[in-house]
Amino acid sequence: MRKILFVILFFVATIANAQCYTKFKGIEIKGTIEEFGAKLEKQGFTFVKNNPGVFGYTGKYWGEEVTIVVFYTVKTRTTYSVNVIFHDKDTREYIEIRYNKLLELLTQKYGEPAEKNVPFDAGGEYLGEICSRWKDECGGITLKKTHVAMSKYHNEDVVILTYWSAEGYDLNDAELLEEL
């Protein structure tokens, strides 16, 4: 009986101490931006730009050219979020089709989203974004259809698929609080 109790306690302790991260294309969203970026580049993505807290990449995802935006904490350079941006293909219908297909497949894989937000007006014009979110204690996935300013002169409808680590977001918040 004592052995069974010990095994159960060991198993529970192991699970409690295990680190849990969301993955993007099989890559855990953890570690430094340099480590994460090297793994993306091994999968064929090309580094294009960085700003404090953000690295940008381009490459193929789902057979399409996309922009990958990776967020990291500035102080420890820990990766905590990956955004895949599907750009419009000259029509709003493309964005509708892409969003709906991703929503269907993500729902098939993860179940119904924990949160859903659909702010359209009666005429069908965008008033904000459509957002669906799957969450657990480790992080989650957000699927968003929105209209963004890509530059001072160019606006674009996009679908953004975000994978994020709750632990990484907490670390980023803690680092930002230190600066206040």
C-alpha positions in Angstrom: 0.0 0.0 0.0 2.8 2.4 0.9 4.5 1.6 -2.5 1.3 2.5 -4.3 0.9 5.7 -2.4 4.6 6.6 -3.1 4.1 5.9 -6.8 1.0 8.1 -6.9 2.7 10.9 -5.0 5.7 10.7 -7.3 3.5 10.8 -10.4 1.6 13.8 -9.1 4.8 15.6 -8.2 6.3 15.0 -11.6 3.2 16.4 -13.3 3.1 19.4 -11.1 6.8 20.2 -11.8 6.6 19.6 -15.5 6.8 22.7 -17.6 4.1 23.1 -20.2 4.4 25.2 -23.3 2.4 25.7 -26.4 4.2 24.7 -29.6 4.3 26.3 -33.0 5.2 23.8 -35.8 6.6 21.5 -33.2 8.8 24.1 -31.6 8.2 24.8 -28.0 7.5 28.5 -27.3 10.2 29.0 -24.7 13.9 29.7 -24.6 15.7 32.8 -26.0 14.6 34.5 -29.2 17.9 33.4 -30.8 17.3 29.7 -30.0 13.7 30.0 -31.2 14.7 31.9 -34.4 17.4 29.3 -35.2 14.7 26.6 -35.1 12.4 28.6 -37.3 15.2 29.2 -39.8 15.9 25.4 -39.9 12.3 25.0 -41.0 12.8 27.4 -43.9 11.7 30.7 -42.5 13.8 33.8 -43.3 14.7 36.5 -40.8 13.6 39.9 -42.1 13.5 42.4 -39.2 13.8 43.0 -35.5 12.7 45.7 -33.1 13.0 45.5 -29.3 10.7 42.7 -28.2 9.9 41.5 -31.8 11.5 39.5 -34.5 10.0 39.1 -38.0 10.3 36.2 -40.4 8.8 35.3 -43.8 8.1 31.9 -45.2 5.6 29.2 -46.2 2.9 28.0 -43.8 0.0 26.0 -45.1 1.6 26.4 -48.5 1.2 30.2 -48.4 3.7 33.0 -48.0 3.1 34.4 -44.5 4.7 36.8 -42.1 5.8 35.3 -38.7 6.1 37.7 -35.8 7.8 36.4 -32.7 7.5 38.3 -29.4 10.1 38.0 -26.7 10.8 39.7 -23.4 13.3 42.5 -23.7 15.3 41.8 -20.5 15.7 38.0 -20.6 14.9 37.6 -24.4 12.5 34.8 -23.6 10.1 33.9 -26.5 6.4 34.0 -25.5 4.2 34.5 -28.5 4.2 33.6 -32.2 1.9 35.3 -34.7 1.3 33.9 -38.2 -0.1 36.6 -40.5 -2.1 35.5 -43.6 -2.3 38.6 -45.8 -5.3 39.3 -48.0 -5.2 38.1 -51.6 -7.0 41.2 -53.1 -10.4 40.1 -51.8 -12.1 40.1 -48.4 -13.6 36.7 -49.4 -10.1 35.1 -49.2 -9.8 36.3 -45.6 -13.3 34.9 -44.8 -12.4 31.5 -46.4 -9.0 31.4 -44.6 -10.5 32.3 -41.2 -13.4 29.9 -41.5 -11.1 27.0 -42.6 -8.7 27.6 -39.7 -11.6 27.9 -37.3 -13.0 24.6 -38.5 -9.7 22.8 -38.2 -8.8 24.3 -34.8 -12.2 23.4 -33.5 -11.8 19.9 -34.8 -8.4 19.5 -33.1 -9.0 21.4 -29.8 -12.8 21.5 -29.4 -15.0 24.6 -29.3 -13.2 27.8 -28.5 -13.3 29.1 -25.0 -14.0 32.7 -26.2 -15.6 34.0 -29.3 -16.2 37.6 -30.4 -17.9 38.6 -33.6 -18.3 42.4 -34.0 -20.0 43.1 -37.4 -22.5 45.7 -38.1 -25.7 45.0 -40.1 -24.1 46.0 -43.4 -21.2 43.5 -43.0 -18.5 46.1 -42.6 -15.7 45.5 -40.1 -16.1 47.3 -36.9 -13.2 45.6 -35.2 -12.2 42.0 -35.4 -13.5 38.5 -35.2 -11.7 36.5 -32.6 -11.7 32.9 -31.3 -9.5 31.7 -28.5 -8.5 28.3 -27.1 -6.9 28.4 -23.7 -5.5 26.1 -21.1 -3.2 26.6 -18.1 -0.1 26.6 -20.4 -1.2 29.2 -22.9 -3.3 29.0 -25.9 -4.1 29.8 -29.5 -5.9 32.9 -30.8 -7.4 33.1 -34.3 -8.2 36.6 -35.4 -9.6 38.2 -38.5 -9.0 41.9 -38.5 -8.1 45.1 -40.5 -4.7 46.5 -39.8 -2.5 49.4 -41.0 0.5 47.8 -42.6 2.1 51.2 -43.2 1.1 54.8 -43.2 -0.5 54.4 -46.7 -1.6 50.8 -46.8 -4.4 49.0 -44.8 -5.0 45.3 -45.2 -7.5 42.6 -44.0 -5.5 39.8 -42.4 -6.0 36.6 -40.5 -3.7 36.2 -37.5 -3.1 32.9 -35.9 -1.3 33.3 -32.5 0.3 30.7 -30.4 1.2 31.9 -26.9 2.8 30.7 -23.7 1.1 31.8 -20.4 4.4 31.4 -18.6 6.1 33.6 -21.1 3.4 36.3 -20.9 3.7 36.3 -17.1 7.5 36.7 -17.4 7.0 39.6 -19.8 4.6 41.3 -17.4 7.0 40.8 -14.5 9.8 42.4 -16.5 7.7 45.3 -17.5 6.5 45.8 -13.9 10.1 46.0 -12.8 10.5 49.1 -15.0 7.6 51.0 -13.5 
